[in-house]
Amino acid sequence: MKKAFKLIATVTAFAAIISTFCACDLLSGEEETTAAPIVVSGNNTTPSTQKPDLTRPEPTEPSSSTEKVEIDSLDTILNNIKDYPIGTAGSITKAYQISYKLLNFTENSDFTANEAQQDYKNFTASLSEKEKVVYLENLSEIDYYARKIIEDPSTLDQHLDNYAPLSEDGTLTLANYEALYVIISK
């Protein structure tokens, strides 16, 4: 019985703390920069019987079509692939993140095959033979998840929070990705 009361007391205390943070907007990490207008409705002069109608303006969210997705450099993405931790806790989420960045690069950058080949040459020139083997093993894992995203972009919903669409129409071009993959898988 004591354990049940302790559990109830702990849950109640935790709920009170969380509700306090939510009320203060501390969990969101965003500070409100403008004061919300207070609108009082009604002509009744007795404030104790009539509560004012408090309204806040609706937050405006940027349109996903106008929101620009930051594009990482190919060198940064290749280093992320090289450092990808296969088989560790959270590695699938990390694989989706790297795949997302790789697909974002293929969809939204204006790279040419020559530029990509030069970037890849510069990247591999700095690797030892052992690092090249690790990179190629990691790349095959990233390729698997990238192809899953191309087949079904909704898989991103399950693994990434607050990502922006990679293309305006929501579809991804397999040909763009495969052209880059051929270059970076040698």
Summary of the structure (lengths in Angstrom):
residues: 186
radius of gyration: 25.2
end to end distance: 65.8
largest distance: 82.8
contacts: 403
relative contact order: 0.11
helix: 55%
strand: 0%
